[in-house]
């Protein structure tokens, strides 16, 4: 788009990459870029919009000049402060990536040692998330079992709750495999010991559900 000198502005949704991959608006050629606090362990409800110098956007709502006439309303100072603290506490991205890759790989090995488990995430996927399917067990059933053990995972993205994953569908997975898929998320606060607890509890759940 930039090479063709198109008049359109380029907005990059960097919410998932912020704090996990090295990047900059300039290197991406972005005119606008969005990031969010809760993806880096900050409080929900706070985020930031990068606007390239010289770029002007029209507000959706009007009133108040504290945000350069782009957005009215009272800012939540505690949320903003929390976002800043979370950003300041981010570890070295490359070291963090290597640690998450090791933890993800360890979890893959443990899962593959359980009968009926299929890993859906490609081997070269980002290490912060791992998706897998359980033969003959619906994801919702296992979600309830794990939550009773205070283990919380996901059966899909929060923005498409109740619908089949369009990503897994595009990968060519059949409906049963999609309906039995769970998604794990890893962070620097997780340990191999927690992976052990999860996989042991998952095995317990598979045995329990199969005898229901």
N, C-alpha and C positions, 0 to 999 in steps of 0.2 A: 504494500500500500504506500509506504514511504518512498520506495524506489520510483513509483509511478507518479509521485507528487500529488496524490489524491487530496482533495480538500477536507476529507473526513478526519475527525479526531480519533485517536486510538486510545481506548480505555482498557486497562489490564486489571482483571480481578486477581489480585495477588494474595488473597486471604489464605489459601492453603499453602502457599510457598513461603510466606513471611516467617522468618526465623528458622526455616528448614533448608532453603536453597540460597546460594549466593546470587544476587541479582541487583540491578539498579534500574530506575526508570529510564535513564539515559541509554544504557546498553540495550534495553528492550525497545527503545524508540517510542516510549509511552508519553502521551500527552496528559493522561489521567491515570491514576492508580489507586486502588482501594485495598486497605488492610484492616484486620479486625483484632481486637484485644483478646477475645476469648480463645483464639487459636494458639496463643502463646502463654496460656495460663493467667491471663489478665481477666478483669471482670467483664461479664456480658453487658452489651449495650453501649460499648464504646468502640470507636474505630477512627480511621483517618483517611482523608482523600488527598492525594498528591495532585497538584495542578501545576503543570509546566508554566514557567514564566512566559507571559504573553498570551496565554490561553484564557479565554473568558467564557464562562458558562452561565446560562440563564437560570435563576432560581426557580424552584417549583412552588415555593411559598414565599411570601414577602413580609417584611417588617423586621426591625432590629438590625443594627449595623455591626454587632460584635463579631460576626463571622464574615466580614467584608461583603455584606449584603447578599451573601450566597444562601445562608440558612438562618432563619429567625429562631427564637426560643432560648431558654436559659440552659446554659451548659451544665452538665453534671460534673462538678469539680472532683468529687471522690472517684468517679469512674475514670476520668482523664488521668488523675494522679496514679491510679492503679495500673492503667495502660502504660504510663511512662515507666513505672517501677518494673513491670513485667518485661518491657523492652530493654531496660537497663540490665536486667538479670539474665538476658539470653546468653547462653554459652557460645563458644566458638562453633560456627556452623559445620565446619568440616569434621571436627572432633565429634560433635553431636551426631552427625550423619553416620560416621563409622561405628559409634556405639549402638545406634539404633539398628544398623545393618546386622551387627553381631547378635543383638537381642531377637530380631526378626528371624534370623537364620536358626537360632536355637529353638524358637517356638515352632518353626516349620518342621524341624527334626522331631520334636516331641509329638506334634500332631500327626505326622506321617507314621508314627509308631502305634497309632490308634486305628483299629480296624474300621473301615467304612468312611474314613475322612479323605476328602479330595481338596487340595489347595487350588484355589481359583486365581489368586494373584500371580502374575508372571514372575519369573525369577529375577527380572531386571526392574521390577516395580520399585517405587519409593518405599523405604523400609518402615515408614511411620504407620502404615496400615497393612493388615493381612486379612484376606477374605478366604473363607473355606466353606465347604459343604459337608453335610452329614447324611449319609445314606439312610433313607427311611425315617428321618426325623424332621418335623417341621421346625423352622427357626423359632417361631413364636413359643412353641412348647419348651424348647431349650432355654430361651430367654427367661421365661418364668422360673424354671428350675435354678438357673444360675443366679438370678436376682435374689432368690430365697437364701442363697449362700453368700450374698453381698458381693457378687461378681457381676459387673455391668458391662455388657457388650451391646452391639447393635445388629439389627437385621437389615439395615438400609440407611440411606442418608436422611437427615432430619427434614430436608426440603422436599422429599418425595415419599413421605410416610404413607404406608398403605398401598403403595404401588410397586410392581416388580421393578427391580433395578434395570434401568435402560442400558447401563454399562455391561452388566452380565448378559443381558439379552443380545447386545451388539457383539459380544464375544462368542455368541452361538451356543450358549448353555441352554439346556432344555428347562422347562418349567419346574419340574421336580427338583432339579439341582439348585435352581434359583430360590425356590421356596424353602430350601433347607440350608441356605447360606447365612453365615454370621460374619461380622466384621469386627476385628480387633484393632484398637488404636494404641500405639506405643508412645511413650514420652520419656524424658530423662529421669523421671521419678519412678519408672518401673524397673523391676529387677528380674533376674533369672529365677529367683525363688518364687516370685509371684507367677511367673510362667508355669513353674512346676505345680503350684496350687491350682492354677486354672486348668491345666491339662488333666490333673488328677480328678478334679471336680467334674470336668467334661466327661471323662470316662465313667464316673459314677452316674452322671445324668443319662448317658446313653444306655447304660445297663438298666437303670430305673425305668426309663421311658419304654424300653423294649419289652418290659414285663408288665406294663400297664394293661 
